[in-house]
Amino acid sequence: MTSRGRRSAVFAAGIAALTILFASSTRSAHHEKAPEFPSQNAKDWIGMPQSLKGLRGHVVILDVWTFG
């Protein structure tokens, strides 16, 4: 085997190892469901109150901040 062939084999083995490592780590991930928003009172919202069920499948940006 030539030096170039050896490098290609090592590269392919490395890619295969990374693929297997990534695939095994993503399968075992367990995600808990997010809690529902604490308030459905319209006075607590800027805009219409939302629920997680109503937002499912949409891109949501949360801007979380506090005074302190």
Rosetta blueprint (number, residue, H / E / L):
1 M L
2 T L
3 S H
4 R H
5 G H
6 R H
7 R H
8 S H
9 A H
10 V H
11 F H
12 A H
13 A H
14 G H
15 I H
16 A H
17 A H
18 L H
19 T H
20 I H
21 L H
22 F H
23 A H
24 S H
25 S H
26 T H
27 R H
28 S L
29 A L
30 H L
31 H L
32 E L
33 K L
34 A L
35 P L
36 E L
37 F L
38 P L
39 S L
40 Q L
41 N L
42 A H
43 K H
44 D H
45 W L
46 I L
47 G L
48 M L
49 P L
50 Q L
51 S L
52 L H
53 K H
54 G H
55 L H
56 R L
57 G L
58 H L
59 V L
60 V L
61 I L
62 L L
63 D L
64 V L
65 W L
66 T L
67 F L
68 G L
